[in-house]
Amino acid sequence: MSDAAAPGRTKGPFSTITALWLVLVGVFSFSALIVLLAYAPDLKTGTDGQAHALSKSAIGYAGLAALLKAEGQPVVISRTHIPRGRTEGLLVATPQPMTELSAVQGLGFRGPVLIVLPKWFGAPDPFHKGWVRGAAPIEARFLPKRALSGGAAQRKGVARPVLRVVGGPFPAGATYKSGPIERLQSFKAPGWEAVLVDETGAVILARHAKGEIYLLSDPDFLNTHGLKDFARAAIGMAIVSTLRQGEGPVIMDVTLNGFAKERSILRLLFDPPFLAVTLCVVAAAALAGFQAFVRFGPVRRAGRVFALGKEALADNSAALIRLAGREHRMGGRYAALTRGLVARAVGAPRELAGAPLTEFLDRLGRQKGAPGSLSAMTAEAEAAPDRARLTEIAGRLYRWRLEMTRERQ
């Protein structure tokens, strides 16, 4: 085969600058995606119009947080689990319809807890983000006995209830007159002690028999829609202020509403002190990419598939011998080759050959102080059992030759 002509340099579909920009944009987009995945829970603003402390809709409780702050009470909107053992303050939980009592107890707060039952389901307003349009009451079948309510009931029409204190930390015998409430919601459940009841005896606020867990049946005393009425707002603020213990804040939980800020391995990569490790890995990857992008040597041309010449023939023969596993059988021939090279270099008599020549070179070697004996090394080379032994003997023969011919190593 004749040597093929060197291929010419062809122009690619993209220029170097364009390819570099494509790589940079791809790396930036992938990095931004990873960061957004890590901090996705923090980016949720809560403007979905549902019933929780981040919602500014009519059925949300952002108005309660604003009103408490305006009155000077500390308010915390919690996206994480509360450290266990904390007892001061008040935890306000606004669970979803099917939330279990054990989920509220698992929040870890050991002080008073106020659970506000859900009542309304609002459809998002397409013209105002975060608002609701046409809120509809949640049907009783979505509040089964095994959920928090234990059995809720809604009074049809508009009621103006007068709440009466029958227990708990409220002033004994006190009454609270409320403004109009549509479909007043009350509940009945075993294991709960009534605290506030209406004129019909229906329970509006109750306390759990085994702890400081209070349940408010109707959210219209605390949500933004309910706070627009002064009488309802006064009842709601009285409930929160009375149940709050010590100087602790009013903690409004949103983890039960899907806004929990959970720890993850992905987020840990971007938080100190592990951020330094992440930056080092990114820098190392950038350097490796730069080294791969920039050429640091000449273009390596492709050689022939089948090489020509004596060297290629020798390489092929050596490969065949190696493949057959007969390398150690070449020891005697290598010793004979070494003997011939030394005899030619020292001017040995031409009539000597075979054993006489070996004896002559042994005598000459003893005179020069060469290491080893050619006859002994030849016998060892012919009897070499494997490649490793042959390699060791060949090294000794090579050093003997250099000593005899005074060649430089």
PELINUR-V982952 format. One record per residue. RES is the residue in one small letter. SS is DSSP state (H for helix, E for strand, L for the rest). PHI is phi in radians with two decimals (NA if undefined). OMEGA is omega in radians with two decimals (999 if undefined). Layout:
BEGIN
res=RES ss=SS phi=PHI omega=OMEGA
res=RES ss=SS phi=PHI omega=OMEGA
END
This chain:
BEGIN
res=m ss=L phi=NA omega=3.11
res=s ss=L phi=-1.50 omega=3.13
res=d ss=L phi=-1.11 omega=3.12
res=a ss=L phi=-1.35 omega=3.11
res=a ss=L phi=-1.15 omega=-3.14
res=a ss=L phi=-1.10 omega=-3.12
res=p ss=L phi=-1.15 omega=3.11
res=g ss=L phi=-1.34 omega=-3.12
res=r ss=L phi=-1.40 omega=-3.12
res=t ss=L phi=-1.65 omega=-3.14
res=k ss=L phi=-1.52 omega=-3.13
res=g ss=L phi=-1.28 omega=-3.14
res=p ss=L phi=-1.23 omega=-3.14
res=f ss=L phi=-2.17 omega=3.05
res=s ss=L phi=-1.33 omega=-3.13
res=t ss=H phi=-1.09 omega=-3.13
res=i ss=H phi=-1.13 omega=3.13
res=t ss=H phi=-1.11 omega=3.11
res=a ss=H phi=-1.10 omega=3.12
res=l ss=H phi=-1.11 omega=3.11
res=w ss=H phi=-1.13 omega=3.10
res=l ss=H phi=-1.08 omega=3.13
res=v ss=H phi=-1.15 omega=-3.12
res=l ss=H phi=-1.11 omega=3.13
res=v ss=H phi=-1.14 omega=3.11
res=g ss=H phi=-1.11 omega=3.12
res=v ss=H phi=-1.13 omega=3.13
res=f ss=H phi=-1.12 omega=-3.12
res=s ss=H phi=-1.13 omega=3.13
res=f ss=H phi=-1.15 omega=3.13
res=s ss=H phi=-1.12 omega=3.12
res=a ss=H phi=-1.12 omega=3.11
res=l ss=H phi=-1.10 omega=-3.14
res=i ss=H phi=-1.12 omega=-3.14
res=v ss=H phi=-1.13 omega=3.13
res=l ss=H phi=-1.13 omega=3.08
res=l ss=H phi=-1.13 omega=-3.12
res=a ss=H phi=-1.24 omega=-3.05
res=y ss=L phi=-1.91 omega=-3.13
res=a ss=H phi=-1.00 omega=3.14
res=p ss=H phi=-1.06 omega=-3.13
res=d ss=H phi=-1.26 omega=-3.09
res=l ss=H phi=-1.49 omega=3.09
res=k ss=L phi=-1.32 omega=-3.10
res=t ss=L phi=-1.46 omega=-3.14
res=g ss=L phi=1.42 omega=-3.14
res=t ss=L phi=-1.50 omega=3.11
res=d ss=L phi=-1.80 omega=3.08
res=g ss=L phi=1.38 omega=-3.09
res=q ss=L phi=-1.60 omega=-2.98
res=a ss=L phi=-1.56 omega=3.04
res=h ss=L phi=-2.76 omega=-2.99
res=a ss=L phi=-1.27 omega=3.13
res=l ss=L phi=-1.57 omega=-3.07
res=s ss=L phi=-1.54 omega=3.11
res=k ss=L phi=-1.72 omega=3.13
res=s ss=L phi=-1.35 omega=-3.12
res=a ss=L phi=-1.11 omega=-3.11
res=i ss=L phi=-1.65 omega=3.11
res=g ss=L phi=-1.49 omega=-3.07
res=y ss=L phi=-2.15 omega=3.07
res=a ss=H phi=-1.14 omega=3.10
res=g ss=H phi=-1.13 omega=3.10
res=l ss=H phi=-1.13 omega=3.11
res=a ss=H phi=-1.07 omega=3.14
res=a ss=H phi=-1.16 omega=-3.13
res=l ss=H phi=-1.18 omega=3.11
res=l ss=H phi=-1.12 omega=3.10
res=k ss=H phi=-1.13 omega=3.13
res=a ss=H phi=-1.13 omega=3.11
res=e ss=L phi=-1.52 omega=3.08
res=g ss=L phi=1.54 omega=3.12
res=q ss=L phi=-1.58 omega=-3.14
res=p ss=L phi=-1.21 omega=-3.11
res=v ss=E phi=-2.25 omega=3.09
res=v ss=E phi=-2.25 omega=3.03
res=i ss=E phi=-1.66 omega=-2.96
res=s ss=E phi=-1.69 omega=3.03
res=r ss=L phi=-1.88 omega=-3.12
res=t ss=L phi=-2.20 omega=3.07
res=h ss=L phi=-1.23 omega=-3.08
res=i ss=L phi=-1.33 omega=3.11
res=p ss=L phi=-1.00 omega=-3.11
res=r ss=L phi=-1.16 omega=3.14
res=g ss=L phi=1.78 omega=3.14
res=r ss=L phi=-1.34 omega=-3.04
res=t ss=L phi=-2.14 omega=-3.08
res=e ss=L phi=-1.44 omega=3.13
res=g ss=E phi=1.72 omega=-3.14
res=l ss=E phi=-2.63 omega=3.07
res=l ss=E phi=-1.75 omega=3.11
res=v ss=E phi=-1.84 omega=-3.13
res=a ss=E phi=-1.92 omega=3.13
res=t ss=L phi=-2.09 omega=-3.02
res=p ss=L phi=-1.24 omega=3.06
res=q ss=L phi=-1.43 omega=-3.01
res=p ss=L phi=-0.94 omega=-3.03
res=m ss=L phi=-1.70 omega=-3.13
res=t ss=L phi=-1.22 omega=3.13
res=e ss=L phi=-1.55 omega=3.10
res=l ss=H phi=-1.09 omega=-3.14
res=s ss=H phi=-1.11 omega=3.10
res=a ss=H phi=-1.17 omega=3.10
res=v ss=H phi=-1.21 omega=3.11
res=q ss=H phi=-1.13 omega=3.13
res=g ss=L phi=-1.32 omega=3.11
res=l ss=L phi=-1.18 omega=3.04
res=g ss=L phi=1.64 omega=-3.11
res=f ss=L phi=-1.40 omega=-3.09
res=r ss=L phi=-1.77 omega=3.09
res=g ss=L phi=-1.63 omega=3.12
res=p ss=L phi=-1.15 omega=-3.13
res=v ss=E phi=-2.19 omega=3.09
res=l ss=E phi=-1.92 omega=3.11
res=i ss=E phi=-1.75 omega=3.14
res=v ss=E phi=-1.85 omega=-3.11
res=l ss=L phi=-1.20 omega=3.02
res=p ss=L phi=-1.28 omega=-3.12
res=k ss=L phi=-2.42 omega=-3.03
res=w ss=E phi=-2.01 omega=2.96
res=f ss=E phi=-2.13 omega=-3.06
res=g ss=E phi=-1.91 omega=3.04
res=a ss=E phi=-1.44 omega=-3.11
res=p ss=E phi=-1.06 omega=3.08
res=d ss=L phi=-1.45 omega=-3.08
res=p ss=L phi=-1.21 omega=-3.09
res=f ss=L phi=-1.75 omega=3.14
res=h ss=L phi=-2.38 omega=-3.13
res=k ss=L phi=-1.11 omega=-3.14
res=g ss=L phi=1.60 omega=3.10
res=w ss=L phi=-1.70 omega=3.07
res=v ss=E phi=-2.16 omega=3.12
res=r ss=E phi=-2.28 omega=3.07
res=g ss=E phi=1.14 omega=3.13
res=a ss=E phi=-1.10 omega=-3.13
res=a ss=E phi=-2.00 omega=3.14
res=p ss=E phi=-1.21 omega=3.08
res=i ss=L phi=-1.32 omega=-3.11
res=e ss=L phi=-1.19 omega=-3.09
res=a ss=H phi=-1.09 omega=-3.12
res=r ss=H phi=-1.22 omega=3.06
res=f ss=H phi=-1.54 omega=3.10
res=l ss=L phi=-2.16 omega=-3.08
res=p ss=L phi=-1.22 omega=-3.08
res=k ss=L phi=-1.10 omega=-3.11
res=r ss=L phi=-1.37 omega=3.07
res=a ss=L phi=-1.52 omega=-3.02
res=l ss=L phi=-1.13 omega=-3.00
res=s ss=L phi=-1.20 omega=-3.08
res=g ss=L phi=1.24 omega=3.13
res=g ss=L phi=2.13 omega=-3.08
res=a ss=E phi=-1.74 omega=3.11
res=a ss=E phi=-2.38 omega=3.14
res=q ss=E phi=-2.05 omega=3.12
res=r ss=L phi=-1.49 omega=-3.12
res=k ss=L phi=-1.19 omega=3.12
res=g ss=L phi=1.48 omega=-3.12
res=v ss=E phi=-1.86 omega=-3.14
res=a ss=E phi=-2.05 omega=3.02
res=r ss=L phi=-2.10 omega=-2.99
res=p ss=L phi=-1.23 omega=2.99
res=v ss=E phi=-1.99 omega=-3.05
res=l ss=E phi=-1.52 omega=-3.10
res=r ss=E phi=-2.12 omega=-3.14
res=v ss=E phi=-1.41 omega=3.10
res=v ss=L phi=-2.16 omega=3.13
res=g ss=L phi=3.04 omega=3.09
res=g ss=L phi=1.41 omega=-3.06
res=p ss=L phi=-1.41 omega=-3.13
res=f ss=L phi=-1.33 omega=3.09
res=p ss=L phi=-1.01 omega=-3.09
res=a ss=L phi=-1.07 omega=3.09
res=g ss=L phi=1.39 omega=-3.13
res=a ss=L phi=-1.24 omega=3.10
res=t ss=E phi=-2.25 omega=-3.14
res=y ss=E phi=-2.31 omega=3.14
res=k ss=E phi=-1.65 omega=-3.08
res=s ss=L phi=-1.71 omega=3.01
res=g ss=L phi=-1.39 omega=-3.09
res=p ss=L phi=-1.16 omega=3.10
res=i ss=E phi=-2.28 omega=3.13
res=e ss=E phi=-1.42 omega=3.11
res=r ss=L phi=0.94 omega=3.13
res=l ss=L phi=-0.96 omega=-3.06
res=q ss=E phi=-1.84 omega=3.07
res=s ss=E phi=-2.28 omega=-3.11
res=f ss=E phi=-2.63 omega=3.04
res=k ss=L phi=-2.41 omega=-3.13
res=a ss=L phi=-2.77 omega=3.08
res=p ss=L phi=-1.22 omega=3.13
res=g ss=L phi=1.57 omega=3.12
res=w ss=E phi=-2.08 omega=3.13
res=e ss=E phi=-1.82 omega=-3.09
res=a ss=E phi=-1.14 omega=3.08
res=v ss=E phi=-2.08 omega=3.08
res=l ss=E phi=-2.18 omega=3.09
res=v ss=E phi=-2.25 omega=3.09
res=d ss=L phi=-1.58 omega=-3.06
res=e ss=L phi=-1.17 omega=3.10
res=t ss=L phi=-1.60 omega=-3.11
res=g ss=L phi=1.55 omega=3.11
res=a ss=L phi=-1.24 omega=-3.06
res=v ss=E phi=-1.41 omega=3.08
res=i ss=E phi=-1.81 omega=3.11
res=l ss=E phi=-2.29 omega=-3.11
res=a ss=E phi=-2.42 omega=3.14
res=r ss=E phi=-2.08 omega=3.13
res=h ss=E phi=-1.25 omega=-3.04
res=a ss=L phi=-1.20 omega=-3.05
res=k ss=L phi=-1.94 omega=3.13
res=g ss=L phi=2.98 omega=-3.13
res=e ss=L phi=-1.51 omega=3.07
res=i ss=E phi=-1.98 omega=-3.11
res=y ss=E phi=-1.90 omega=-3.12
res=l ss=E phi=-2.23 omega=3.09
res=l ss=E phi=-1.77 omega=-3.01
res=s ss=L phi=-1.28 omega=-3.05
res=d ss=L phi=-1.97 omega=-3.12
res=p ss=H phi=-1.31 omega=-3.10
res=d ss=H phi=-1.19 omega=3.03
res=f ss=H phi=-1.46 omega=-3.06
res=l ss=L phi=-2.23 omega=-3.09
res=n ss=L phi=-1.30 omega=-3.05
res=t ss=H phi=-1.08 omega=3.10
res=h ss=H phi=-1.10 omega=-3.11
res=g ss=H phi=-1.28 omega=-3.08
res=l ss=H phi=-1.26 omega=3.13
res=k ss=L phi=-1.23 omega=3.07
res=d ss=L phi=-1.64 omega=-3.06
res=f ss=H phi=-1.08 omega=-3.10
res=a ss=H phi=-1.15 omega=3.11
res=r ss=H phi=-1.16 omega=3.11
res=a ss=H phi=-1.10 omega=3.13
res=a ss=H phi=-1.12 omega=3.11
res=i ss=H phi=-1.16 omega=3.14
res=g ss=H phi=-1.07 omega=3.14
res=m ss=H phi=-1.19 omega=3.09
res=a ss=H phi=-1.15 omega=3.12
res=i ss=H phi=-1.11 omega=-3.10
res=v ss=H phi=-1.15 omega=-3.10
res=s ss=H phi=-1.16 omega=-3.12
res=t ss=H phi=-1.24 omega=-3.10
res=l ss=H phi=-1.37 omega=3.14
res=r ss=L phi=-1.15 omega=-3.05
res=q ss=E phi=-1.95 omega=3.09
res=g ss=L phi=1.19 omega=-3.11
res=e ss=L phi=-1.74 omega=-3.13
res=g ss=L phi=-1.20 omega=-3.10
res=p ss=L phi=-1.39 omega=2.97
res=v ss=E phi=-1.51 omega=-3.07
res=i ss=E phi=-1.68 omega=3.14
res=m ss=E phi=-1.77 omega=-3.04
res=d ss=E phi=-1.42 omega=3.04
res=v ss=L phi=-2.20 omega=3.11
res=t ss=H phi=-1.19 omega=3.11
res=l ss=H phi=-1.25 omega=-3.13
res=n ss=H phi=-1.82 omega=3.07
res=g ss=L phi=1.60 omega=-3.13
res=f ss=L phi=-2.01 omega=-3.13
res=a ss=L phi=-1.25 omega=3.08
res=k ss=L phi=-1.76 omega=-3.07
res=e ss=L phi=-1.61 omega=3.04
res=r ss=L phi=-1.38 omega=3.14
res=s ss=L phi=-2.49 omega=3.12
res=i ss=H phi=-1.13 omega=-3.14
res=l ss=H phi=-1.11 omega=3.13
res=r ss=H phi=-1.25 omega=3.14
res=l ss=H phi=-1.08 omega=3.14
res=l ss=L phi=-1.17 omega=-3.08
res=f ss=L phi=-1.90 omega=3.12
res=d ss=L phi=-1.89 omega=3.06
res=p ss=L phi=-1.05 omega=0.05
res=p ss=L phi=-1.57 omega=-3.08
res=f ss=L phi=-1.32 omega=3.10
res=l ss=H phi=-1.08 omega=3.13
res=a ss=H phi=-1.09 omega=3.11
res=v ss=H phi=-1.12 omega=3.12
res=t ss=H phi=-1.07 omega=3.13
res=l ss=H phi=-1.14 omega=3.10
res=c ss=H phi=-1.14 omega=3.12
res=v ss=H phi=-1.13 omega=3.11
res=v ss=H phi=-1.12 omega=3.12
res=a ss=H phi=-1.11 omega=3.11
res=a ss=H phi=-1.11 omega=3.11
res=a ss=H phi=-1.14 omega=3.12
res=a ss=H phi=-1.14 omega=3.10
res=l ss=H phi=-1.13 omega=3.10
res=a ss=H phi=-1.12 omega=3.09
res=g ss=H phi=-1.15 omega=3.10
res=f ss=H phi=-1.13 omega=3.12
res=q ss=H phi=-1.13 omega=3.12
res=a ss=H phi=-1.28 omega=-3.08
res=f ss=H phi=-1.40 omega=-3.07
res=v ss=L phi=-1.69 omega=3.12
res=r ss=L phi=-1.27 omega=-3.12
res=f ss=L phi=-2.10 omega=3.12
res=g ss=L phi=-2.96 omega=3.14
res=p ss=L phi=-1.21 omega=3.11
res=v ss=L phi=-1.20 omega=3.11
res=r ss=L phi=-1.48 omega=-3.11
res=r ss=L phi=-1.40 omega=3.13
res=a ss=L phi=-1.31 omega=3.12
res=g ss=L phi=-1.50 omega=3.11
res=r ss=L phi=-1.20 omega=3.08
res=v ss=L phi=-1.19 omega=3.10
res=f ss=L phi=-2.09 omega=-3.12
res=a ss=L phi=-1.29 omega=3.14
res=l ss=L phi=-1.96 omega=3.02
res=g ss=L phi=1.82 omega=-3.10
res=k ss=H phi=-1.15 omega=-3.12
res=e ss=H phi=-1.10 omega=3.10
res=a ss=H phi=-1.10 omega=3.12
res=l ss=H phi=-1.12 omega=3.12
res=a ss=H phi=-1.15 omega=3.13
res=d ss=H phi=-1.09 omega=3.14
res=n ss=H phi=-1.14 omega=3.12
res=s ss=H phi=-1.13 omega=3.12
res=a ss=H phi=-1.12 omega=3.13
res=a ss=H phi=-1.15 omega=3.11
res=l ss=H phi=-1.17 omega=3.12
res=i ss=H phi=-1.13 omega=3.11
res=r ss=H phi=-1.12 omega=3.13
res=l ss=H phi=-1.13 omega=3.14
res=a ss=H phi=-1.39 omega=3.13
res=g ss=L phi=1.26 omega=-3.08
res=r ss=L phi=-2.04 omega=-3.12
res=e ss=H phi=-1.11 omega=-3.08
res=h ss=H phi=-1.21 omega=3.09
res=r ss=H phi=-1.40 omega=-3.10
res=m ss=H phi=-1.59 omega=-3.07
res=g ss=H phi=-1.10 omega=-3.13
res=g ss=H phi=-1.09 omega=-3.14
res=r ss=H phi=-1.19 omega=3.11
res=y ss=H phi=-1.17 omega=3.09
res=a ss=H phi=-1.14 omega=3.11
res=a ss=H phi=-1.15 omega=3.10
res=l ss=H phi=-1.11 omega=3.13
res=t ss=H phi=-1.11 omega=3.12
res=r ss=H phi=-1.08 omega=-3.14
res=g ss=H phi=-1.13 omega=-3.14
res=l ss=H phi=-1.12 omega=-3.13
res=v ss=H phi=-1.23 omega=-3.14
res=a ss=H phi=-1.08 omega=3.13
res=r ss=H phi=-1.18 omega=-3.08
res=a ss=H phi=-1.27 omega=-3.09
res=v ss=H phi=-1.64 omega=3.12
res=g ss=L phi=1.31 omega=3.13
res=a ss=L phi=-1.18 omega=3.11
res=p ss=L phi=-0.99 omega=-3.06
res=r ss=L phi=-1.24 omega=-3.10
res=e ss=L phi=-1.32 omega=3.12
res=l ss=L phi=-1.42 omega=3.10
res=a ss=L phi=-2.74 omega=3.08
res=g ss=L phi=1.17 omega=-3.06
res=a ss=H phi=-1.16 omega=3.10
res=p ss=H phi=-1.04 omega=3.12
res=l ss=H phi=-1.15 omega=3.11
res=t ss=H phi=-1.12 omega=3.12
res=e ss=H phi=-1.12 omega=3.11
res=f ss=H phi=-1.06 omega=-3.11
res=l ss=H phi=-1.21 omega=3.08
res=d ss=H phi=-1.16 omega=3.12
res=r ss=H phi=-1.14 omega=3.12
res=l ss=H phi=-1.15 omega=3.13
res=g ss=H phi=-1.17 omega=3.11
res=r ss=H phi=-1.16 omega=3.10
res=q ss=H phi=-1.18 omega=-3.13
res=k ss=H phi=-1.49 omega=-3.12
res=g ss=L phi=1.33 omega=3.12
res=a ss=L phi=-1.22 omega=-3.13
res=p ss=L phi=-1.30 omega=3.04
res=g ss=L phi=1.48 omega=-3.13
res=s ss=L phi=-2.14 omega=-3.11
res=l ss=H phi=-1.13 omega=-3.12
res=s ss=H phi=-1.14 omega=3.13
res=a ss=H phi=-1.19 omega=-3.14
res=m ss=H phi=-1.19 omega=3.10
res=t ss=H phi=-1.16 omega=3.12
res=a ss=H phi=-1.11 omega=3.11
res=e ss=H phi=-1.15 omega=-3.14
res=a ss=H phi=-1.14 omega=-3.14
res=e ss=H phi=-1.20 omega=-3.11
res=a ss=L phi=-1.78 omega=-3.10
res=a ss=L phi=-1.06 omega=-3.06
res=p ss=L phi=-1.45 omega=-3.08
res=d ss=L phi=-2.67 omega=-3.07
res=r ss=H phi=-1.18 omega=-3.11
res=a ss=H phi=-1.10 omega=3.13
res=r ss=H phi=-1.18 omega=3.10
res=l ss=H phi=-1.12 omega=3.13
res=t ss=H phi=-1.09 omega=-3.13
res=e ss=H phi=-1.17 omega=3.14
res=i ss=H phi=-1.20 omega=3.11
res=a ss=H phi=-1.10 omega=3.08
res=g ss=H phi=-1.12 omega=3.10
res=r ss=H phi=-1.18 omega=3.08
res=l ss=H phi=-1.09 omega=3.14
res=y ss=H phi=-1.16 omega=3.13
res=r ss=H phi=-1.17 omega=3.09
res=w ss=H phi=-1.13 omega=3.11
res=r ss=H phi=-1.11 omega=3.13
res=l ss=H phi=-1.12 omega=3.13
res=e ss=H phi=-1.22 omega=-3.13
res=m ss=H phi=-1.24 omega=-3.08
res=t ss=H phi=-1.69 omega=-3.12
res=r ss=L phi=0.98 omega=3.07
res=e ss=L phi=-1.45 omega=3.09
res=r ss=L phi=-1.49 omega=3.11
res=q ss=L phi=-1.37 omega=999
END
